């Protein structure tokens, strides 16, 4: 397995309040050079449902993030893998999340879209004092919750409903 490096930068704004951390981009996300790019991934449809904002292209997705003061990045800077599943990740090198938080002091909360991302944060940066919580995985592989249940949970933890914070 070849070693892969994270292919794109975090999406952050001067007033970002919530940082959503995934684990590592899927194969589809690598190919499309954007977060949560798998056609069946529910991340963008969930945010669109919560805010009423369209997510038909990259610009609309970035605009939604800016309007809701949400930033995106991933826990893993580099790794090797055999598939898009978190369980296949090996030789993991993590991103420097504390340095990112220092550069962006407006961030008040971190939410994780995977248990692996949360576990990596706790293992490497568990001493960082910031509110953090887990969001249900938006992956099509995670079917334990319905789309509606995920929307409700994201809305509660993000504090957004129909575009209102």
N, C-alpha and C positions, 0 to 999 in steps of 0.2 A: 504494500500500500504506500502510495506516495504521500508526502507531507503536504497539506494544504494550508494556505494562509487566508485569513478572512479577506474577502474580496472587495468590501466597500466600507466607507466611513460611517460613524454613528450619525444619526439625524438628530440634531439638537438645535435649540434656539436660545436666545439670551434669557427668555422667560420660562423655559421648560421647568415644569414642576414635578412631573412624574416620568421616571425612566423605566421603560419596559425592556427587560433583558431576556433574550432568547438564549439558546445554547450555541448553535452554529448554523449558518445558512444551509438549507436543503440543496440538493443537486439542482432543482429547478430555480431556486433563488440565485445560485451561482450563475446559471445560464442567463438569467434575466437581470442580473446585477441589482437586485432589490429584495428587500425584506418580505418574507411571507408570500413568495411568488407562486407556489404550487397552486394550480387552478382550484383544487378542492380545499385548500387551507381556508379556515373560517375567520382569520384575523381581520381582514379588511371588511368583509361583510358584517361582522359583529360591530366594528366601529361605525360603519355606515348606518346600521340599524339604530345604534344608540344616538347618533348625532343628526341623522337625516342628510348628511353630506354625501355626495357621490364619490365613488372610488374607482372610476373607470380607467384611470391612467396614473402614472407616477406623480404628475403635478397635483392632481386632486388629492392623492394620498398624503403628499407632503403638506399641502394646504390644511387638510383635516388635522394632521399632527400639530401644526403651528397654531391653529385656532383653539385646540383643546389643551395646549401646553404639554403635549406628550412627546417624549424623545424615544428613540429606538437604538439599541445596540445589542451585541451578543457577548456572552461570557467568554467564549473561546476565541483566542487570537489565531491559533494554529493547531492542527491535529491531523491525524490520518483516519480514514474511515472506509468502510466497504459499502455503505448505503447512507440514506438520509436519516435513518433512525439514530436517536441519541445513544442507544445501546451499542452501536458500532464504532463510536468515537474512541480513538486510542492516541497515545502520545500527546496528551492535551497540554497546551500552553494557554494560560488565561490572560485576558486583557486587564490592564491596570485600572480597575474601576475606581479606587480611591483617588487617583490622579484626575480622572474624568470629573469626579464629584467636586474636587478642589477648583477645577477650571469653570465649573457650572454650579455655583453656590445656590442658585434658585431651585435646584432639584431637592424636593422634600421627601420623596418616596420612591422606592424601587418595587416593581412588580415583575414576577418571573413567569414566563409562558411555558415552563417545563420544570419538572422536579430536578432534572440533572443540572440545569442552570442555577436553581436555588441551592442545591447541594454544593456546587462548585463555589458559589459566593460564600456560603457559610464556612466552607473548609479554608478558603484563602483570605476572606475579608470579614469573618464573623464578628470581629471587634469593631467594625465601622458602625458608628451610631447614626442610623437612619432608619426610618420606618420602612418595613418591607413586608410583602405578602405574595401569595401564589395566585396566579390566574389559571383557570382550566386551560389545558393545551388546546390551541386552535387547530391542531393537526388533524387531518382526516383519519389518521390512525387512532385517535382518541375519541371513541364513540360512547363512553360511559355517561356522557351528559348530552342532552338535546341542544340544538342551536339556541332555542329560546332560553334554556337554563344558563347557557354560557353568556348570552346577552345580559341576562339579569345579573349574573355574578360580576361580569366586566363593568357593568353600569354602576354597581354598588362600590366596587373597589377603585374605579376611576373617578367616581363622583360626577359622571356625566349622563344626562338623559336628554335626548332630543336637542343636543347642541348647547344645553345649559350646564354650567359647572356647578 
